[in-house]
Amino acid sequence: MRIEEDRRLSPMVVTNAISLNMVPPSYTDGGIIFRRIGLAEAQRLVREAGQVVSAIGHADTARLVGQQLGVELPADRRNVLLGDELTLVAQYVGPRLPEGATELPQGARIEYFVVRLASGEELAGRGDMVFFPMRSRD
């Protein structure tokens, strides 16, 4: 499967990091939900998305994540704003990845998370997911 660059549809974004810079400035009442998922679910989500965009800035990490997910992920240091599209975070855990790596070093792994914005109402009473509530100070 090759990544589509067409942005007319809401693509799934695959990234290996998340930052508060990804939260739109207009988003003032809600939070970020992180849901840990397994590799099989991550692969299924990628297959079902149809359109996948890489936001992984390191070529070797992009290649290894792409191998696991069954999709070509070119390195791309694009800026990402969380929104309606599904964001998949592939978190590399392990020693520094050697230059030109084609497989994970011994003891290393990639953990997958689905990340999205959620309203304050949606977050009320949620104990099954990790989230970071944000409130406007105005």
NUZA-42815 format. One record per residue (C-alpha): residue in one letter; x, y, z. Coordinates in nm, 3 decimals, m for minus. Example, Ala and Ser with C-alpha at 12.3 -4.5 7.8 and 13.67 -1.06 7.14 Angstrom:
BEGIN
{node 'A' {1.230 m0.450 0.780}},
{node 'S' {1.367 m0.106 0.714}},
! end
This chain:
BEGIN
{node 'M' {0.000 0.000 0.000}},
{node 'R' {0.138 0.344 m0.088}},
{node 'I' {0.060 0.661 0.101}},
{node 'E' {m0.175 0.902 m0.070}},
{node 'E' {m0.087 1.271 m0.056}},
{node 'D' {m0.438 1.387 m0.154}},
{node 'R' {m0.574 1.599 0.133}},
{node 'R' {m0.933 1.631 0.012}},
{node 'L' {m1.032 1.351 0.248}},
{node 'S' {m0.944 1.331 0.617}},
{node 'P' {m0.638 1.107 0.621}},
{node 'M' {m0.498 0.905 0.906}},
{node 'V' {m0.179 1.073 1.025}},
{node 'V' {0.100 0.846 1.151}},
{node 'T' {0.355 1.020 1.369}},
{node 'N' {0.616 0.913 1.622}},
{node 'A' {0.572 1.207 1.858}},
{node 'I' {0.302 1.431 1.995}},
{node 'S' {0.338 1.789 2.107}},
{node 'L' {0.115 2.060 2.248}},
{node 'N' {0.196 2.246 1.925}},
{node 'M' {m0.042 1.996 1.760}},
{node 'V' {m0.340 2.139 1.950}},
{node 'P' {m0.520 2.407 1.747}},
{node 'P' {m0.508 2.750 1.919}},
{node 'S' {m0.888 2.769 1.901}},
{node 'Y' {m0.923 2.451 2.108}},
{node 'T' {m0.980 2.569 2.465}},
{node 'D' {m1.225 2.333 2.637}},
{node 'G' {m1.157 1.964 2.617}},
{node 'G' {m0.856 1.740 2.617}},
{node 'I' {m0.646 1.487 2.436}},
{node 'I' {m0.734 1.119 2.457}},
{node 'F' {m0.459 0.859 2.418}},
{node 'R' {m0.570 0.498 2.372}},
{node 'R' {m0.301 0.230 2.362}},
{node 'I' {m0.364 m0.027 2.090}},
{node 'G' {m0.184 m0.339 1.972}},
{node 'L' {m0.007 m0.389 1.642}},
{node 'A' {m0.297 m0.587 1.492}},
{node 'E' {m0.542 m0.304 1.562}},
{node 'A' {m0.296 m0.045 1.427}},
{node 'Q' {m0.261 m0.250 1.106}},
{node 'R' {m0.639 m0.278 1.076}},
{node 'L' {m0.685 0.098 1.123}},
{node 'V' {m0.428 0.169 0.851}},
{node 'R' {m0.598 m0.075 0.611}},
{node 'E' {m0.939 0.079 0.679}},
{node 'A' {m0.816 0.439 0.654}},
{node 'G' {m0.737 0.412 0.287}},
{node 'Q' {m0.542 0.738 0.306}},
{node 'V' {m0.239 0.756 0.535}},
{node 'V' {0.002 1.048 0.575}},
{node 'S' {0.342 1.020 0.739}},
{node 'A' {0.454 1.277 0.992}},
{node 'I' {0.758 1.079 1.105}},
{node 'G' {1.071 1.289 1.063}},
{node 'H' {1.337 1.018 1.094}},
{node 'A' {1.380 0.797 0.785}},
{node 'D' {1.477 0.479 0.971}},
{node 'T' {1.191 0.512 1.219}},
{node 'A' {0.947 0.576 0.933}},
{node 'R' {1.073 0.266 0.750}},
{node 'L' {1.044 0.040 1.058}},
{node 'V' {0.696 0.167 1.148}},
{node 'G' {0.589 0.128 0.785}},
{node 'Q' {0.718 m0.231 0.780}},
{node 'Q' {0.512 m0.315 1.088}},
{node 'L' {0.199 m0.144 0.955}},
{node 'G' {0.230 m0.275 0.599}},
{node 'V' {0.241 0.069 0.438}},
{node 'E' {0.515 0.280 0.284}},
{node 'L' {0.588 0.571 0.519}},
{node 'P' {0.837 0.824 0.386}},
{node 'A' {1.013 1.046 0.636}},
{node 'D' {0.830 1.378 0.652}},
{node 'R' {0.878 1.649 0.915}},
{node 'R' {0.541 1.805 0.843}},
{node 'N' {0.350 2.002 1.105}},
{node 'V' {0.037 1.831 1.233}},
{node 'L' {m0.269 1.985 1.397}},
{node 'L' {m0.498 1.742 1.575}},
{node 'G' {m0.848 1.753 1.436}},
{node 'D' {m1.111 1.525 1.288}},
{node 'E' {m0.867 1.287 1.127}},
{node 'L' {m0.742 0.985 1.317}},
{node 'T' {m0.389 1.026 1.449}},
{node 'L' {m0.182 0.716 1.514}},
{node 'V' {0.127 0.762 1.729}},
{node 'A' {0.400 0.500 1.687}},
{node 'Q' {0.620 0.539 1.994}},
{node 'Y' {0.967 0.385 1.957}},
{node 'V' {1.092 0.248 2.290}},
{node 'G' {1.452 0.136 2.312}},
{node 'P' {1.813 0.234 2.259}},
{node 'R' {1.904 0.496 2.003}},
{node 'L' {1.815 0.361 1.660}},
{node 'P' {2.134 0.293 1.462}},
{node 'E' {2.171 0.485 1.135}},
{node 'G' {2.034 0.277 0.846}},
{node 'A' {1.847 0.034 1.075}},
{node 'T' {1.628 m0.216 0.890}},
{node 'E' {1.506 m0.395 1.202}},
{node 'L' {1.446 m0.307 1.563}},
{node 'P' {1.747 m0.347 1.795}},
{node 'Q' {1.727 m0.624 2.054}},
{node 'G' {1.489 m0.524 2.334}},
{node 'A' {1.337 m0.235 2.136}},
{node 'R' {0.969 m0.212 2.046}},
{node 'I' {0.715 0.019 1.891}},
{node 'E' {0.400 0.094 2.089}},
{node 'Y' {0.090 0.230 1.918}},
{node 'F' {m0.162 0.486 2.041}},
{node 'V' {m0.470 0.640 1.885}},
{node 'V' {m0.476 1.010 1.974}},
{node 'R' {m0.757 1.258 1.925}},
{node 'L' {m0.913 1.572 2.064}},
{node 'A' {m1.221 1.532 2.281}},
{node 'S' {m1.474 1.775 2.424}},
{node 'G' {m1.500 1.843 2.796}},
{node 'E' {m1.838 1.666 2.798}},
{node 'E' {m1.690 1.359 2.634}},
{node 'L' {m1.412 1.344 2.893}},
{node 'A' {m1.648 1.354 3.193}},
{node 'G' {m1.641 1.023 3.374}},
{node 'R' {m1.387 0.856 3.144}},
{node 'G' {m1.165 0.630 3.345}},
{node 'D' {m1.066 0.391 3.068}},
{node 'M' {m0.834 0.620 2.875}},
{node 'V' {m0.545 0.850 2.945}},
{node 'F' {m0.629 1.211 2.878}},
{node 'F' {m0.497 1.557 2.944}},
{node 'P' {m0.777 1.804 3.009}},
{node 'M' {m0.734 2.161 2.891}},
{node 'R' {m0.935 2.454 3.017}},
{node 'S' {m0.932 2.811 2.904}},
{node 'R' {m0.814 3.054 3.172}},
{node 'D' {m1.038 3.328 3.037}},
! end
